[in-house]
């Protein structure tokens, strides 16, 4: 389990770096006019990286942490998010 946890933490860190790179590019896009193909591609990349990072957190990392606390846990992603609030991983599951 420790090896899996370390691997997931490394995967999350790499994902966070990629997301940060895309976020910096998105912040530079002016939103007061029509968007060109390059801007649309940048927004699509950010959206995909955000979705992947969120999935890594909830579906893999938090699920693994939940199973550390309760090996029988087999809940849905919403159950995982609720446990995240219960264990203090996030402040508000409903937000």
C-alpha positions in Angstrom: 0.0 0.0 0.0 2.9 2.4 0.8 4.3 1.9 -2.8 0.9 2.6 -4.3 0.4 5.7 -2.2 3.9 7.1 -3.1 3.2 6.4 -6.8 -0.2 8.2 -6.6 1.4 11.1 -4.8 4.0 11.4 -7.6 1.3 11.1 -10.2 -0.7 13.9 -8.5 2.3 16.1 -8.3 3.0 15.7 -12.0 -0.7 16.3 -12.8 -0.6 19.5 -10.6 2.4 20.8 -12.5 0.7 20.3 -15.9 -2.5 21.9 -14.6 -0.5 24.9 -13.3 1.2 25.3 -16.6 -2.2 25.3 -18.4 -3.7 27.6 -15.8 -0.9 30.2 -16.4 -1.6 30.0 -20.2 -5.4 30.4 -19.6 -4.9 33.4 -17.4 -3.2 35.2 -20.4 -6.2 34.8 -22.7 -8.2 38.0 -23.1 -11.9 37.3 -22.6 -13.2 40.5 -24.1 -13.5 39.3 -27.7 -13.8 36.2 -29.9 -11.4 33.4 -29.3 -9.1 32.0 -31.9 -8.2 28.3 -32.5 -5.1 28.6 -30.3 -7.0 30.1 -27.4 -9.7 27.5 -27.7 -7.1 24.7 -27.7 -5.5 26.2 -24.6 -8.9 26.3 -22.8 -9.5 22.7 -23.9 -6.2 21.6 -22.6 -6.8 23.3 -19.2 -10.3 21.7 -19.0 -8.9 18.2 -19.7 -6.0 18.6 -17.2 -8.4 19.9 -14.6 -10.7 16.9 -15.1 -7.8 14.5 -15.0 -6.4 16.0 -11.8 -9.8 16.0 -10.1 -10.3 12.3 -11.1 -6.9 11.4 -9.7 -7.7 13.0 -6.4 -11.2 11.6 -5.9 -11.2 8.3 -7.8 -7.8 7.1 -6.9 -6.1 9.0 -4.1 -9.0 9.7 -1.7 -10.5 6.3 -2.5 -7.1 4.7 -1.4 -7.1 6.8 1.8 -10.7 5.8 2.5 -9.8 2.2 2.1 -6.9 2.7 4.5 -9.4 3.8 7.1 -12.1 1.3 6.2 -10.8 -1.7 4.0 -14.4 -2.6 3.2 -15.2 0.8 1.7 -16.7 0.5 -1.8 -18.6 3.8 -2.1 -19.4 6.0 -5.1 -17.4 9.1 -5.9 -20.0 11.1 -4.0 -19.4 8.9 -1.0 -15.6 9.5 -1.4 -16.2 13.3 -1.4 -18.4 13.1 1.6 -15.7 11.1 3.4 -13.2 13.8 2.3 -15.3 16.3 4.3 -15.6 14.0 7.3 -11.9 13.4 7.4 -11.0 17.0 6.8 -9.5 16.6 3.3 -11.9 19.3 2.1 -13.9 21.8 4.1 -17.4 21.4 2.4 -18.5 18.5 0.2 -21.5 20.5 -1.0 -19.5 23.5 -2.3 
